[in-house]
């Protein structure tokens, strides 16, 4: 069961509120768009992805406030956008990498053109072949 992007936004907002962070103007829209996009990509992880966006947002905030301390704990639009964009980009490139990797595996393997010929010697046999280690255990002749 996948959470809706609005549920993810609610979880993120609840976490921010619990830790006394204010969400800057525009962050909710960016989060909604990001969660909507992530839902479409492979690897969607519901609350796990909310957690990833949350942690990345806090990291971007930390990098920002070290140079310019703030009086009120705020998650800026730039913090949220950077976190969402990074996760979406990572998912897209892993999806592209996985599909091209799988394609290259099939392209580079040397299977015979007519695979059925490879199985010709086994046609009509219903006998179970034992592995060498099973032959040793059962004492069956080799």
C-alpha positions, -999 to +999 in steps of 0.1 A: +000+000+000+016+032-011+011+064+008-003+093-012+020+123-017-003+143+006+002+117+034+040+120+029+037+158+031+017+154+063+044+131+078+071+156+068+051+186+083+044+166+115+081+159+119+090+195+113+065+207+138+076+181+164+111+195+162+101+231+162+109+239+125+090+264+105+084+256+069+092+285+046+068+297+020+067+274-010+082+243+007+049+224+009+044+228-029+079+216-036+075+186-013+041+177-029+057+178-064+087+158-052+067+131-035+044+129-065+074+124-088+091+099-065+059+078-063+062+073-101+098+061-099+112+026-090+123+023-054+094+043-039+096+038-002+067+058+014+078+068+049+114+057+041+115+083+013+100+109+036+128+101+060+154+105+033+140+139+022+138+150+059+175+140+066+187+156+034+167+188+041+183+190+076+218+185+060+212+213+035+198+235+063+229+228+084+252+238+055+232+270+050+230+282+086+266+276+094+274+306+072+243+326+082+228+316+116+191+321+119+170+331+149+140+309+141+145+273+131+134+274+095+135+249+066+140+272+037+127+266+002+163+260-010+169+233+017+138+214+007+143+218-031+179+206-029+169+176-009+140+166-032+159+173-064+188+151-052+166+121-043+146+124-076+178+126-096+193+096-078+162+075-084+161+085-121+198+077-127+195+044-108+165+034-129+184+043-161+216+026-148+196-006-139+179-008-173+210-001-193+230-025-171+204-053-177+203-046-214+241-047-216+241-081-198+219-096-225+237-079-253+271-091-242+262-127-234+271-155-259+240-176-260+235-199-289+210-186-315+188-217-311+186-224-274+163-253-278+192-273-294+212-269-262+185-289-244+181-316-271+201-342-251+177-339-222+145-343-242+124-372-230+143-376-198+122-373-166+150-387-144+164-365-117+201-360-120+220-360-088+248-336-079+282-351-072+279-342-035+245-360-033+260-391-049+287-392-022+261-389+006+237-416-008+265-438-019+251-439-055+276-450-081+292-422-102 
